[in-house]
Amino acid sequence: VSSFQVYIIQVSVGNHQWTVKHRYSDFHDLHEKLVSEKKIDKNLLPPKKIIGKNSKSLVEKRQKELEVYLQTLLLKFPVTAPKVLSHFLHFHLYVS
């Protein structure tokens, strides 16, 4: 049985706030696309950890790091987020 962690991340844009739920692999896929298409620093994404990856303290630490990662991306694209990022953050559901 394979278990995986889903990270629940709070997103804030202007007066709008919502949560998104993604696995680390989703973040990794997003990051790969942004690195190749938008020349994002490839070291921006917190590294993948194998040992103890589901320990409560590691999950909480990574969740905070992923929140910082997304906020950093939003600061890099203050006017128009790339389509892949907008889709990842579910902008189409929350921001008019």
Secondary structure, 3 states (H helix, E strand, C coil): CCCCCEEEEEEEECCEEEEEEEEHHHHHHHHHHHHHHHCCCCCCCCCCCCCCCCCHHHHHHHHHHHHHHHHHHHHHCCCCCCHHHHHHCCHHHHCC
